Amino acid sequence: MLGLLPLFAGCMRVDSLRMVQDRPEDLEALLKQNEFARIQRLVERHPSLDIAGLQTAVVSHISAYEDDTLADVRTRESEGDLRGAIKRLDDALHKLPDSTRLAVYKDTLETRRTARLQENARHQLLSRARHIAELQQLQQEKLQLESPGISQHWQQNISQQKTRTVSTELLACAHTALQQDDLDGASACLRMADTINASPEVQATWRQLEQRRNSTRRVMDTPAPASPIEQADTGRQRANRQDIRHQLLVETEQALKQNDLLAARKTFHELQLKTDDSGDIDAVKQRLDAAVKASVDGLTRQGDSQYRADKINKAIESWNHALELDPDNTSIQKRLARARKVLARLEELKSRQTTRP
């Protein structure tokens, strides 16, 4: 049983203060209640409980607890209750904080819920902006029919304040969409911002969006050279600098088309070293970053699916590929750490069971 104690690491914070200590005869009830932290403390006080049968029972209960939790979570998920599903996983992780299966599923649901909330917030913002645009048109029509009175001036001041607030939110929405390489989303926010308040800031953001689109088109239309460019000697290095840059750009594009992202990133890094002005390769960087993100997300989801299917080694392999592309991704690092910890514990458990008389 001592070999199982790391499975409960972190659980000590749960139910840490009890007036009455558990007794060995409470063990069966604790297992039924999935009180793994209390089982840990009970075994620490009574080492005689550390027997192979108890080890097997605890491992079985942990697996069943995870299965039951995930079944409930999937039901909530199918009903569209992502918030309730995440809350259910939170409660389960308080009892079993080192469960990679539960943590991985929670990360996946939180990512989906964040994306859904962002999309809903944008739809609501655009709806508010359309309402303001309709009010503006109505006020203009009234002004054409009669001179504004005190009440109308007051209403116009309130409307202008709302317009400035919503316009600021639309600009923030557009900038966020640009950062996420969502050009259509940025365009939708800018169109409404332009409709209700065509400010200089809105026009400047439009220009950023158009530059992004034009840069992407230029890179997509870049022709491949007929043959590789030979290494320039010292005397001709400056004259051939543009040719070298162009070749590196083409190699980066070819690697991107072949989905060889490690090679694309390597050639792009060389391209950056040989480029004084990065303006003409910004679009390439954006495409490379987007491709890397998509691949990392796909590999992460693949690893999550493999882990939920108890294919831990396969999951580690998928997550390692993702980490090669995104070495600073703390979410993937946590997944790998948890999975390796589980493998180590399983190996330790097998070893203890083998060496027992």
WOTADA-V966447 format. One record per residue. N is the residue number from 1. RES is the residue in three letters. SS is DSSP state (hx for helix, st for strand, lp for the rest). NEAR is the number of other ideal C-beta (glycine too) atoms within 12 Angstrom. Layout:
n-><N	N>
res-><RES	RES>
ss-><SS	SS>
near-><NEAR	NEAR>
This chain:
n-><1	2	3	4	5	6	7	8	9	10	11	12	13	14	15	16	17	18	19	20	21	22	23	24	25	26	27	28	29	30	31	32	33	34	35	36	37	38	39	40	41	42	43	44	45	46	47	48	49	50	51	52	53	54	55	56	57	58	59	60	61	62	63	64	65	66	67	68	69	70	71	72	73	74	75	76	77	78	79	80	81	82	83	84	85	86	87	88	89	90	91	92	93	94	95	96	97	98	99	100	101	102	103	104	105	106	107	108	109	110	111	112	113	114	115	116	117	118	119	120	121	122	123	124	125	126	127	128	129	130	131	132	133	134	135	136	137	138	139	140	141	142	143	144	145	146	147	148	149	150	151	152	153	154	155	156	157	158	159	160	161	162	163	164	165	166	167	168	169	170	171	172	173	174	175	176	177	178	179	180	181	182	183	184	185	186	187	188	189	190	191	192	193	194	195	196	197	198	199	200	201	202	203	204	205	206	207	208	209	210	211	212	213	214	215	216	217	218	219	220	221	222	223	224	225	226	227	228	229	230	231	232	233	234	235	236	237	238	239	240	241	242	243	244	245	246	247	248	249	250	251	252	253	254	255	256	257	258	259	260	261	262	263	264	265	266	267	268	269	270	271	272	273	274	275	276	277	278	279	280	281	282	283	284	285	286	287	288	289	290	291	292	293	294	295	296	297	298	299	300	301	302	303	304	305	306	307	308	309	310	311	312	313	314	315	316	317	318	319	320	321	322	323	324	325	326	327	328	329	330	331	332	333	334	335	336	337	338	339	340	341	342	343	344	345	346	347	348	349	350	351	352	353	354	355	356	357>
res-><MET	LEU	GLY	LEU	LEU	PRO	LEU	PHE	ALA	GLY	CYS	MET	ARG	VAL	ASP	SER	LEU	ARG	MET	VAL	GLN	ASP	ARG	PRO	GLU	ASP	LEU	GLU	ALA	LEU	LEU	LYS	GLN	ASN	GLU	PHE	ALA	ARG	ILE	GLN	ARG	LEU	VAL	GLU	ARG	HIS	PRO	SER	LEU	ASP	ILE	ALA	GLY	LEU	GLN	THR	ALA	VAL	VAL	SER	HIS	ILE	SER	ALA	TYR	GLU	ASP	ASP	THR	LEU	ALA	ASP	VAL	ARG	THR	ARG	GLU	SER	GLU	GLY	ASP	LEU	ARG	GLY	ALA	ILE	LYS	ARG	LEU	ASP	ASP	ALA	LEU	HIS	LYS	LEU	PRO	ASP	SER	THR	ARG	LEU	ALA	VAL	TYR	LYS	ASP	THR	LEU	GLU	THR	ARG	ARG	THR	ALA	ARG	LEU	GLN	GLU	ASN	ALA	ARG	HIS	GLN	LEU	LEU	SER	ARG	ALA	ARG	HIS	ILE	ALA	GLU	LEU	GLN	GLN	LEU	GLN	GLN	GLU	LYS	LEU	GLN	LEU	GLU	SER	PRO	GLY	ILE	SER	GLN	HIS	TRP	GLN	GLN	ASN	ILE	SER	GLN	GLN	LYS	THR	ARG	THR	VAL	SER	THR	GLU	LEU	LEU	ALA	CYS	ALA	HIS	THR	ALA	LEU	GLN	GLN	ASP	ASP	LEU	ASP	GLY	ALA	SER	ALA	CYS	LEU	ARG	MET	ALA	ASP	THR	ILE	ASN	ALA	SER	PRO	GLU	VAL	GLN	ALA	THR	TRP	ARG	GLN	LEU	GLU	GLN	ARG	ARG	ASN	SER	THR	ARG	ARG	VAL	MET	ASP	THR	PRO	ALA	PRO	ALA	SER	PRO	ILE	GLU	GLN	ALA	ASP	THR	GLY	ARG	GLN	ARG	ALA	ASN	ARG	GLN	ASP	ILE	ARG	HIS	GLN	LEU	LEU	VAL	GLU	THR	GLU	GLN	ALA	LEU	LYS	GLN	ASN	ASP	LEU	LEU	ALA	ALA	ARG	LYS	THR	PHE	HIS	GLU	LEU	GLN	LEU	LYS	THR	ASP	ASP	SER	GLY	ASP	ILE	ASP	ALA	VAL	LYS	GLN	ARG	LEU	ASP	ALA	ALA	VAL	LYS	ALA	SER	VAL	ASP	GLY	LEU	THR	ARG	GLN	GLY	ASP	SER	GLN	TYR	ARG	ALA	ASP	LYS	ILE	ASN	LYS	ALA	ILE	GLU	SER	TRP	ASN	HIS	ALA	LEU	GLU	LEU	ASP	PRO	ASP	ASN	THR	SER	ILE	GLN	LYS	ARG	LEU	ALA	ARG	ALA	ARG	LYS	VAL	LEU	ALA	ARG	LEU	GLU	GLU	LEU	LYS	SER	ARG	GLN	THR	THR	ARG	PRO>
ss-><lp	hx	hx	hx	hx	hx	hx	hx	lp	lp	hx	hx	hx	lp	lp	lp	lp	lp	lp	lp	lp	lp	lp	hx	hx	hx	hx	hx	hx	hx	hx	hx	lp	lp	lp	hx	hx	hx	hx	hx	hx	hx	hx	hx	hx	lp	hx	hx	hx	lp	lp	hx	hx	hx	hx	hx	hx	hx	hx	hx	hx	hx	hx	hx	hx	hx	hx	hx	hx	hx	hx	hx	hx	hx	hx	hx	hx	hx	lp	lp	lp	hx	hx	hx	hx	hx	hx	hx	hx	hx	hx	hx	hx	hx	hx	lp	lp	lp	lp	hx	hx	hx	hx	hx	hx	hx	hx	hx	hx	hx	hx	hx	hx	hx	hx	hx	hx	hx	hx	hx	hx	hx	hx	hx	hx	hx	hx	hx	hx	hx	hx	hx	hx	hx	hx	hx	hx	hx	hx	hx	hx	hx	hx	hx	hx	lp	lp	lp	lp	hx	hx	hx	hx	hx	hx	hx	hx	hx	hx	hx	hx	hx	hx	hx	hx	hx	hx	hx	hx	hx	hx	hx	hx	hx	hx	hx	hx	hx	hx	lp	lp	lp	hx	hx	hx	hx	hx	hx	hx	hx	hx	hx	hx	hx	hx	hx	lp	lp	lp	hx	hx	hx	hx	hx	hx	hx	hx	hx	hx	hx	hx	hx	hx	hx	hx	hx	hx	hx	hx	hx	lp	lp	lp	lp	lp	lp	lp	lp	lp	lp	lp	lp	lp	hx	hx	hx	lp	lp	lp	lp	hx	hx	hx	hx	hx	hx	hx	hx	hx	hx	hx	hx	hx	hx	hx	hx	hx	lp	lp	lp	hx	hx	hx	hx	hx	hx	hx	hx	hx	hx	hx	hx	hx	lp	lp	lp	lp	hx	hx	hx	hx	hx	hx	hx	hx	hx	hx	hx	hx	hx	hx	hx	hx	hx	hx	hx	hx	hx	hx	hx	hx	hx	hx	hx	hx	hx	hx	hx	lp	lp	lp	hx	hx	hx	hx	hx	hx	hx	hx	hx	hx	hx	hx	hx	hx	lp	lp	lp	lp	hx	hx	hx	hx	hx	hx	hx	hx	hx	hx	hx	hx	hx	hx	hx	hx	hx	hx	hx	hx	hx	hx	hx	hx	hx	hx	lp	lp>
near-><35	24	30	36	29	24	37	36	22	23	29	20	14	25	24	13	12	17	6	9	15	27	17	20	11	23	31	19	16	30	27	15	18	31	29	41	31	31	41	37	28	32	32	21	19	22	14	14	31	26	23	22	16	30	30	21	24	38	28	17	29	36	23	18	29	34	22	21	34	32	19	24	34	22	16	23	25	13	13	14	19	28	21	21	31	30	21	28	35	23	21	33	31	27	35	40	28	33	38	37	38	39	35	39	37	36	31	33	31	22	22	23	25	18	19	20	17	23	21	15	22	30	19	18	32	30	18	26	36	22	21	31	28	18	24	27	17	18	24	16	12	20	17	11	11	11	10	17	12	10	12	19	16	13	20	22	16	17	27	20	16	23	29	21	21	32	34	24	27	43	35	25	36	40	25	22	30	28	20	24	27	24	29	18	29	32	26	26	39	37	24	35	41	26	26	35	29	22	20	14	22	31	18	19	33	26	17	25	32	19	21	32	22	19	26	22	15	21	27	16	12	27	13	16	19	8	9	15	21	12	12	18	10	9	8	15	14	14	13	19	19	21	22	27	30	26	28	32	36	28	30	37	32	23	28	33	20	15	18	22	31	25	24	33	28	20	31	38	21	21	32	23	16	25	24	14	11	18	14	22	31	25	31	38	29	27	32	36	24	24	31	33	22	22	29	31	26	22	33	34	27	28	38	38	21	26	37	30	17	19	20	30	21	21	34	30	20	33	40	26	27	34	29	23	32	28	17	13	26	13	27	33	19	22	41	34	21	37	37	23	25	36	23	20	30	26	18	22	29	18	14	23	21	12	11	16	7>
